[in-house]
Amino acid sequence: MAVESMITEGLYLMLVGMGFVASFLTILVLLLNLMEKMIGQEVLEAAPNSVSQVDNGLLMAVISAAIHQHRQQSKQ
């Protein structure tokens, strides 16, 4: 096989491979955007309610206890 034909075949395979990857990624992005439009609205509507239900006092107590325990273990 001649060197020129091997280079031509390599370039052809490279272009086919790159085209396949580019088309796959394009389809993936389009599907993700479609899923975001279908599901994203429900998630965004539910998110503020779940965040507002967190008890800040309990959260501060848990964080303080974790910091205290970490400092006690670091001293030893």
Residue pairs with C-beta under 8 A, 6 or more apart in sequence:
none
